[in-house]
Amino acid sequence: MSLKNPVMTASGTFGYGLEFQDLVPLDGIGGIIVKGTTLHPREGNDYPRMAETASGMLNCVGLQNNGVDYFCEHIYPQIKDIDTRMIVNVSGSTVEDYAECAARIDALEMIPAIELNISCPNVRQGGMAFGTTCEGAASVVKAVRERYHKTLIVKLSPNVTSIADIARACEAEGADSVSLINTLMGMSIDIERRRSRLSIGTGGLSGPAVKPVAVRMVWQVAKAVQIPVVGLGGIMTAEDAIEFFMAGATAIEIGTANFINPHVTIDVRDGINDWLDRHGCLSLKEIIGCVS
């Protein structure tokens, strides 16, 4: 799958794109990855489910959405003509849920790809996330690959011992690309109230605080697989994005920064071009993976 430029939005931080259409030209973004979609509707976790931290934020939204059928019937008609790559993030609690959700999206002509969120808890194994073991990741990718026939991006969890092994397992079962990193597990405590700032105790940490970890993991994965790597995690500026490209990413996603600057995707896109011009680079390919 080609992109008009390498800057995309990260799932869960840009809604369905429609929410930002008065703030940023959507056709200027390389791709929009819409919020997580599941087979059945989900209400998400109780409030509070977001908390600001030093150089980042925690969230435990819990994949609140109206389900894939609602997406197909009500959201898809509104976004199918947006002139960029519209990609759906797919989540699930069982392998069968993932596969069925992906199959229904497969039928949507103007959705060229899905991003598979394997950081979800496997309800049949006591809540352990699929993406924390090679076997779990492979099982989801294999099942989805059998029923989904377009570009399959697998979003990797950083909460593992060897993310390169997980990436290789996904590649072996037919992933076309991997994206990383998803959020790091974290916690913040209100010491006056003596309780967590999030309703379920812990949440996913995102924002600038996670960028060094994300760059390291992208660097490791890019050396371990032959498929394209999409980098994300704490990107706020074009210079941040350049780090990911040098680590081996061929495209990037911007997440938390959208909450601070709704125009950040365009700013980063233009900043990448300026950097390449200033450094005499004719193409982004000249710097991809240049750090050995």
C-alpha positions, 0 to 999 in steps of 0.5 A: 500500500502506497501513501501520499506522504509518510505521516499518519494519525494514530488510532484513538487520537483522531476519532474518525477524522471527521472530528478534525476536518474543520481544523486540518486538511484531511487530504494532506495527511498520509493516512488516518487510522480510525479509533479501535473497532470491535465486533460487538459494541463496547462501553469502555471503562468507567471515568476517570480514564485519562490522566496527565503525566510528566511529558505524557498521558495515561489512558484506560478508555477501554476501546469504547465504540459502537461495534463494526456493524455500526461502523460499516453502516454509519461511519464508513459512508461518511469517511469513504470519500476522504482523499487519503488512506482510511485505515481501521484499527481492529481489536478483539477479545478472542481470535474469532472476534478479530477474524470476524471483525476483519472480515466485515471490514474486508468488504468495504471497498474504500478501506485499503488496510486494517491495523490489528491491535494485538495488545488486547486481553485474551479473555480465554487466557485470563486476560493476558494480551495476545501480543505478549507472546509469539504464540498469541500474536501468531494465532491472531495474525493467522486467523485474520490473514485467512479472512482478510485480503488487503493490507494487514498492519499489526500493531505491537505491544512494547510490554514484552521481553523481545519485541523483535521475536513478536514481530517475526512471528507476525511476519511469518503468519502473513502480516504485511507490516508492523506498527510500534509501539502501542502504549507502555503500561503505567500508573499515577497515584493521587497522593492526597486521595490515596488512590490511582488517577485512573478508574482501573488503576493502570493505563497506557502511557503515551507522549514524549516520555515514551519516545526513546523506548519507541525509537529503540524498539523500531530500530530492533524490529526493522533489523529483524523483519523484511516487511515495512515498519511504521513507527510511533510513540511520542512524536511531536515534531519533524525532528522526532519523526526523522529519528524513527526514519533513521531507525528504520521506519518507512512511515510514522504515526502521530498520536498524543500530539493531536490533542495539543496541536490538531494541525501537527500532522501537516506541520510534521509533514512539511517539517520533514520536507524542509529537513530533507531539503536542508540536508540535500536529500532527494528522497526520504529513502536516503535516510531510512534505516541509516543508523546501523 
